[in-house]
């Protein structure tokens, strides 16, 4: 039976195979939970006093769930969360003493705007259980699962939900379809905790599924919960992008940034400028594996995505509540475009698409009106395909040596009253921002866009540590935290001899899980500007989709919990226990994840 996710067959594993994880983390976590139970009894009086303070209610309730249900019930909830391998960890869990059976007569009920999410949930449960689950828009009966859209209050998360399971059925309430969808993800995990493979169970077992009676109230901490993939360096098949969307949705990640252009390749069809893909989507060779400063002698490309494909991907992702954010690099990392249209450079070329990794000194000429118009025209087609609020323009690693020697760029600096080339880049960014704003979009770029001063509405993706993000947030600009210290998933995960080649660095699983996206030095009234967090899978040393999966997982699982779960509820040993269960789901879905080692399980950072 092929592995499926949201009704789509998953590609089989590739070159790097990893075995199923063991139960050590799960058993250790169970023991730790039971040892904590006595301590919770001692703390119950103090917690009850804290709960009287409205501002302290939510953090304390999350830290020690269901204390109001009575002494010891917290441990029951903790064990159920652990048994089910719920990831990311829900905000609040209250557990009862009964069970609900998803039986042969169980239907998924959704009326009106909830009907679409009801159909998705029924399909995913059918896959897990190995039998069809019916969908209905009629009244709910005993034994049914009902999805209901409710009116949101001003303080509710637009992606939050409430899942109530009693002996008579299950009810999901949310203010948006996204909330209904994420509740369905949680319910699916409760049905399929990773302790068995449905395809290998006998028919009698598959037709029965029991869920503990419980109440889950859940909502994300951040609105931007992202990953980046990089087909500019090594092209990624279109179907693999769909698989990444599915895997992100499974983890309640909601933003996929696609790095579509760079010095080494242009991967997006622009109909006004066909040479971008005719010339820019191929290179003479690539760096050799194990010897990146030498070429492999193998022509690469042409590889690019058509606008039709990207529209299909946008629709596919939208149905899973994932937003596709395109990244079109400018003014730097622009050599593939200049190879096709050298007249938009400072020197006039000629150029070839870069065949080595790294940064090239030739960039778009900001003093050339035609070059600026070229950038606008490219983005005009981008925004026709991608409806995302944010359009990423890169803006990073743009060497300004050519601008210093360029008569047109220097004339622009004088005409606009600018002080230096950094301000010239800000001027260029302002031209692009004005264009995007006029079309109802927002500009986002890497933190180098701070150097000449931020344009009025720009958001910053902070990658060189968190200082850029702090500076932007203090100036009331929105920020996505994505520092190399914790979020660059092209860095190595371990130090053993069997680890694959990587760009360098070292970010183990525990370090990702320990990331705090809101810096302690950021004033409280600026916390709202931290939109969220993103893990980046730069593609220089990821030749295949299986490589991408290996570098992504399980670190993306840890990041999902950083992005979704309340900071007060995060506990690494608890996470590892749940991860051991969850990895069996990834096994079933043919995900080529890196198997956690003893250092990962202990939380030791080598």
ZAMARGU-4260 file (C-alpha; in steps of 0.2 Angstrom, whole numbers, plus 5000, padded with zeros to 4 digits):
<rodrens>
0) 5000/5000/5000 | 5008/5017/4995 | 5011/5030/5008 | 4999/5044/5007 | 4996/5061/5015
5) 4980/5072/5012 | 4975/5060/4998 | 4991/5061/4988 | 5004/5046/4986 | 5021/5050/4994
10) 5037/5047/4983 | 5047/5033/4990 | 5063/5035/4999 | 5079/5039/4990 | 5097/5036/4993
15) 5098/5039/5011 | 5089/5027/5022 | 5085/5028/5040 | 5077/5015/5051 | 5063/5017/5063
20) 5067/5025/5079 | 5067/5016/5096 | 5056/5018/5111 | 5069/5024/5123 | 5064/5042/5122
25) 5046/5038/5125 | 5049/5027/5140 | 5061/5039/5148 | 5048/5053/5145 | 5034/5043/5153
30) 5045/5040/5169 | 5049/5058/5170 | 5031/5063/5169 | 5026/5051/5183 | 5041/5058/5194
35) 5034/5075/5191 | 5017/5071/5197 | 5022/5072/5215 | 5029/5089/5212 | 5013/5095/5204
40) 5003/5090/5219 | 5015/5100/5230 | 5013/5115/5218 | 4994/5114/5216 | 4990/5127/5229
45) 5003/5140/5223 | 4996/5137/5205 | 4978/5140/5210 | 4984/5157/5218 | 4992/5162/5202
50) 4977/5157/5192 | 4968/5171/5201 | 4978/5184/5191 | 4971/5186/5174 | 4987/5191/5166
55) 4996/5176/5172 | 4981/5164/5168 | 4986/5158/5151 | 5005/5154/5154 | 5002/5145/5170
60) 4988/5135/5163 | 4999/5130/5148 | 5013/5126/5159 | 5003/5114/5170 | 4988/5109/5160
65) 4971/5104/5168 | 4977/5107/5186 | 4959/5113/5188 | 4953/5095/5185 | 4961/5089/5201
70) 4978/5083/5207 | 4987/5071/5196 | 4976/5075/5181 | 4990/5085/5173 | 5001/5069/5172
75) 4986/5060/5164 | 4985/5074/5150 | 5004/5074/5148 | 5004/5055/5146 | 4990/5056/5133
80) 5000/5070/5123 | 5015/5059/5124 | 5006/5043/5119 | 4999/5051/5104 | 5015/5060/5099
85) 5006/5076/5097 | 5017/5088/5087 | 5017/5103/5089 | 5012/5102/5107 | 4994/5110/5110
90) 4992/5125/5121 | 4979/5117/5133 | 4974/5098/5135 | 4961/5092/5147 | 4959/5073/5148
95) 4943/5063/5153 | 4942/5045/5158 | 4932/5039/5144 | 4934/5034/5125 | 4926/5038/5109
100) 4926/5025/5095 | 4927/5030/5077 | 4916/5016/5071 | 4909/5011/5054 | 4894/5023/5056
105) 4905/5038/5060 | 4903/5053/5048 | 4912/5069/5047 | 4899/5083/5047 | 4902/5100/5040
110) 4889/5113/5034 | 4892/5129/5024 | 4909/5135/5024 | 4915/5121/5035 | 4911/5108/5021
115) 4927/5109/5013 | 4937/5105/5028 | 4926/5091/5033 | 4929/5083/5017 | 4948/5085/5019
120) 4947/5077/5037 | 4936/5063/5031 | 4949/5059/5017 | 4964/5059/5029 | 4955/5048/5042
125) 4950/5036/5028 | 4969/5035/5024 | 4974/5032/5042 | 4960/5019/5046 | 4961/5010/5029
130) 4942/5012/5026 | 4930/5025/5020 | 4924/5039/5031 | 4908/5047/5025 | 4905/5066/5024
135) 4888/5074/5027 | 4881/5092/5028 | 4866/5086/5038 | 4864/5086/5057 | 4876/5077/5068
140) 4871/5061/5076 | 4879/5051/5090 | 4896/5044/5085 | 4899/5058/5072 | 4914/5071/5071
145) 4907/5088/5068 | 4916/5104/5062 | 4908/5121/5066 | 4914/5138/5061 | 4910/5151/5075
150) 4912/5169/5076 | 4929/5175/5082 | 4931/5187/5096 | 4944/5200/5095 | 4957/5191/5105
155) 4956/5174/5097 | 4969/5168/5085 | 4963/5166/5067 | 4971/5149/5066 | 4966/5143/5083
160) 4953/5129/5087 | 4944/5119/5100 | 4943/5100/5099 | 4931/5092/5111 | 4930/5073/5112
165) 4917/5064/5123 | 4909/5047/5122 | 4896/5052/5110 | 4907/5060/5097 | 4919/5074/5093
170) 4916/5092/5089 | 4928/5105/5082 | 4925/5123/5083 | 4936/5137/5075 | 4934/5154/5068
175) 4942/5150/5051 | 4944/5136/5040 | 4963/5136/5044 | 4958/5132/5062 | 4947/5118/5057
180) 4961/5111/5047 | 4973/5112/5061 | 4961/5103/5072 | 4959/5090/5059 | 4978/5087/5060
185) 4978/5085/5078 | 4963/5073/5077 | 4972/5063/5064 | 4987/5062/5076 | 4976/5056/5090
190) 4969/5042/5079 | 4986/5037/5072 | 4999/5040/5086 | 5013/5031/5076 | 5012/5015/5087
195) 5006/5005/5072 | 5006/5004/5053 | 4987/5004/5048 | 4992/4994/5032 | 4999/4980/5042
200) 4985/4978/5054 | 4971/4965/5052 | 4955/4971/5045 | 4946/4969/5062 | 4959/4981/5070
205) 4959/4994/5056 | 4940/4996/5057 | 4941/5001/5075 | 4949/5017/5082 | 4947/5024/5099
210) 4951/5041/5105 | 4953/5047/5124 | 4939/5059/5129 | 4947/5076/5130 | 4946/5094/5127
215) 4960/5103/5117 | 4961/5122/5115 | 4975/5127/5104 | 4982/5141/5094 | 4999/5146/5086
220) 5011/5158/5095 | 5017/5165/5078 | 5008/5169/5062 | 5024/5166/5051 | 5029/5147/5053
225) 5041/5144/5038 | 5053/5135/5028 | 5064/5140/5013 | 5069/5128/4999 | 5082/5133/4986
230) 5079/5126/4968 | 5090/5140/4961 | 5106/5130/4966 | 5099/5112/4963 | 5082/5111/4955
235) 5068/5102/4964 | 5055/5092/4955 | 5038/5100/4955 | 5030/5085/4964 | 5043/5087/4978
240) 5037/5104/4981 | 5020/5097/4984 | 5027/5084/4996 | 5035/5098/5006 | 5019/5107/5007
245) 5010/5092/5013 | 5024/5089/5026 | 5023/5107/5032 | 5004/5106/5034 | 5006/5090/5044
250) 5017/5100/5056 | 5006/5116/5056 | 5019/5126/5046 | 5011/5138/5035 | 5024/5148/5024
255) 5035/5140/5011 | 5048/5153/5003 | 5054/5147/4987 | 5071/5154/4982 | 5068/5155/4963
260) 5083/5165/4957 | 5101/5167/4960 | 5118/5168/4952 | 5118/5149/4948 | 5100/5148/4940
265) 5084/5157/4936 | 5069/5145/4939 | 5053/5155/4936 | 5046/5158/4919 | 5044/5177/4914
270) 5034/5178/4898 | 5040/5196/4894 | 5058/5190/4895 | 5060/5173/4888 | 5079/5173/4889
275) 5078/5172/4908 | 5074/5154/4906 | 5081/5150/4889 | 5098/5156/4895 | 5097/5158/4914
280) 5090/5141/4919 | 5105/5132/4913 | 5123/5132/4918 | 5139/5124/4910 | 5143/5113/4925
285) 5141/5112/4944 | 5153/5111/4958 | 5159/5093/4961 | 5153/5083/4976 | 5166/5083/4988
290) 5177/5096/4979 | 5166/5112/4977 | 5180/5122/4970 | 5181/5111/4955 | 5168/5108/4941
295) 5159/5091/4937 | 5159/5095/4918 | 5141/5090/4917 | 5129/5103/4909 | 5115/5107/4921
300) 5097/5112/4915 | 5087/5119/4907 | 5077/5118/4924 | 5063/5130/4928 | 5045/5131/4934
305) 5031/5137/4922 | 5019/5150/4928 | 5005/5136/4926 | 5015/5125/4938 | 5017/5138/4950
310) 4999/5143/4950 | 4995/5125/4953 | 5006/5124/4967 | 4999/5140/4975 | 4981/5132/4974
315) 4988/5116/4981 | 4996/5125/4995 | 4981/5136/4999 | 4970/5121/5001 | 4982/5115/5015
320) 4983/5133/5022 | 5001/5135/5017 | 5006/5152/5008 | 5019/5151/4995 | 5031/5166/4996
325) 5042/5169/4980 | 5060/5175/4982 | 5066/5185/4967 | 5084/5191/4971 | 5088/5209/4967
330) 5099/5218/4965 | 5112/5205/4970 | 5113/5186/4967 | 5107/5192/4949 | 5120/5184/4938
335) 5108/5172/4929 | 5097/5186/4924 | 5112/5196/4918 | 5118/5182/4908 | 5102/5183/4898
340) 5101/5202/4898 | 5118/5209/4901 | 5112/5227/4896 | 5105/5228/4914 | 5122/5227/4922
345) 5134/5241/4925 | 5147/5234/4913 | 5137/5227/4899 | 5144/5209/4901 | 5145/5197/4893
350) 5141/5185/4907 | 5138/5166/4910 | 5127/5158/4923 | 5139/5155/4938 | 5146/5138/4940
355) 5152/5139/4958 | 5144/5143/4974 | 5147/5160/4982 | 5143/5178/4978 | 5147/5187/4961
360) 5152/5205/4960 | 5141/5209/4945 | 5123/5215/4950 | 5109/5224/4943 | 5113/5242/4939
365) 5103/5254/4950 | 5108/5269/4940 | 5100/5262/4924 | 5081/5267/4922 | 5079/5252/4910
370) 5086/5240/4923 | 5074/5246/4937 | 5060/5245/4925 | 5066/5227/4920 | 5064/5223/4939
375) 5047/5230/4940 | 5041/5220/4925 | 5048/5204/4931 | 5039/5207/4948 | 5023/5211/4938
380) 5022/5193/4932 | 5027/5186/4949 | 5013/5195/4958 | 5001/5189/4945 | 5005/5171/4949
385) 5008/5172/4968 | 4995/5180/4978 | 5005/5181/4994 | 5005/5197/5005 | 5024/5197/5005
390) 5036/5196/4990 | 5054/5193/4995 | 5067/5202/4985 | 5082/5195/4994 | 5093/5211/4995
395) 5107/5201/5003 | 5125/5200/4999 | 5125/5213/4985 | 5143/5219/4982 | 5143/5237/4978
400) 5160/5238/4969 | 5152/5239/4952 | 5141/5254/4958 | 5156/5263/4964 | 5164/5263/4947
405) 5148/5265/4937 | 5145/5282/4930 | 5126/5280/4930 | 5125/5274/4948 | 5136/5288/4953
410) 5125/5300/4944 | 5110/5293/4952 | 5118/5295/4969 | 5121/5314/4966 | 5104/5316/4958
415) 5094/5309/4973 | 5106/5317/4986 | 5112/5300/4993 | 5127/5298/5003 | 5134/5282/4997
420) 5131/5265/4988 | 5121/5258/5003 | 5109/5272/5002 | 5108/5268/4983 | 5102/5251/4987
425) 5089/5258/4999 | 5083/5270/4984 | 5082/5255/4973 | 5072/5245/4986 | 5060/5260/4988
430) 5056/5259/4969 | 5052/5241/4971 | 5042/5244/4987 | 5032/5258/4979 | 5028/5246/4965
435) 5023/5232/4976 | 5013/5243/4987 | 5003/5250/4972 | 4998/5232/4969 | 4993/5228/4987
440) 5009/5219/4992 | 5023/5221/5005 | 5041/5220/5002 | 5052/5208/5013 | 5071/5206/5012
445) 5086/5199/5021 | 5093/5210/5034 | 5106/5219/5023 | 5091/5230/5018 | 5094/5239/5034
450) 5111/5245/5029 | 5106/5261/5020 | 5090/5263/5030 | 5073/5254/5028 | 5060/5259/5016
455) 5043/5263/5025 | 5034/5247/5024 | 5048/5234/5022 | 5049/5219/5033 | 5065/5211/5038
460) 5071/5193/5038 | 5085/5193/5051 | 5098/5180/5046 | 5115/5187/5052 | 5110/5184/5070
465) 5095/5193/5078 | 5102/5210/5079 | 5095/5215/5063 | 5078/5209/5068 | 5079/5219/5084
470) 5084/5235/5075 | 5069/5233/5063 | 5056/5229/5077 | 5062/5243/5087 | 5059/5254/5072
475) 5041/5247/5071 | 5045/5236/5056 | 5039/5218/5055 | 5052/5204/5057 | 5054/5186/5053
480) 5068/5178/5064 | 5079/5166/5054 | 5097/5167/5061 | 5111/5156/5055 | 5114/5151/5073
485) 5098/5141/5074 | 5088/5141/5058 | 5100/5137/5044 | 5096/5119/5040 | 5110/5117/5027
490) 5122/5117/5042 | 5127/5099/5048 | 5116/5090/5061 | 5130/5079/5068 | 5149/5077/5068
495) 5150/5059/5064 | 5160/5052/5049 | 5143/5047/5040 | 5136/5064/5040 | 5133/5070/5022
500) 5143/5085/5015 | 5137/5102/5020 | 5141/5120/5019 | 5148/5120/5036 | 5142/5125/5053
505) 5133/5114/5066 | 5115/5115/5072 | 5109/5100/5081 | 5091/5096/5085 | 5092/5102/5103
510) 5099/5119/5097 | 5084/5122/5085 | 5072/5117/5099 | 5080/5129/5111 | 5078/5144/5099
515) 5068/5159/5106 | 5062/5170/5092 | 5058/5185/5103 | 5075/5192/5110 | 5075/5196/5128
520) 5082/5213/5124 | 5067/5218/5113 | 5055/5230/5122 | 5038/5221/5126 | 5028/5234/5116
525) 5038/5228/5100 | 5036/5210/5102 | 5021/5211/5091 | 5032/5215/5076 | 5040/5197/5077
530) 5029/5188/5065 | 5038/5172/5067 | 5052/5161/5062 | 5059/5152/5047 | 5071/5137/5044
535) 5081/5139/5028 | 5086/5124/5017 | 5099/5132/5006 | 5103/5120/4991 | 5121/5121/4987
540) 5124/5104/4995 | 5107/5096/4993 | 5108/5088/4976 | 5091/5078/4977 | 5075/5079/4986
545) 5081/5065/4998 | 5095/5077/5003 | 5083/5091/5007 | 5072/5079/5018 | 5088/5073/5027
550) 5093/5091/5031 | 5075/5096/5035 | 5069/5083/5047 | 5068/5081/5061 | 5074/5099/5063
555) 5059/5106/5055 | 5048/5096/5067 | 5057/5105/5082 | 5055/5122/5073 | 5037/5119/5071
560) 5035/5117/5089 | 5045/5133/5092 | 5034/5142/5080 | 5017/5135/5086 | 5018/5130/5105
565) 5018/5142/5120 | 5036/5146/5125 | 5031/5141/5143 | 5026/5123/5138 | 5041/5118/5129
570) 5052/5105/5136 | 5065/5096/5127 | 5064/5079/5135 | 5045/5079/5133 | 5048/5084/5114
575) 5060/5069/5111 | 5047/5057/5119 | 5034/5063/5107 | 5046/5064/5092 | 5050/5045/5094
580) 5032/5042/5091 | 5030/5055/5077 | 5045/5048/5067 | 5035/5033/5064 | 5023/5043/5054
585) 5037/5050/5044 | 5043/5032/5041 | 5026/5028/5034 | 5026/5044/5023 | 5043/5039/5016
590) 5052/5054/5023 | 5071/5052/5022 | 5074/5060/5039 | 5090/5060/5049 | 5088/5047/5063
595) 5091/5055/5080 | 5106/5049/5089 | 5111/5048/5108 | 5117/5066/5108 | 5100/5071/5101
600) 5090/5061/5113 | 5100/5068/5128 | 5100/5086/5122 | 5118/5087/5122 | 5126/5100/5110
605) 5143/5093/5105
</rodrens>
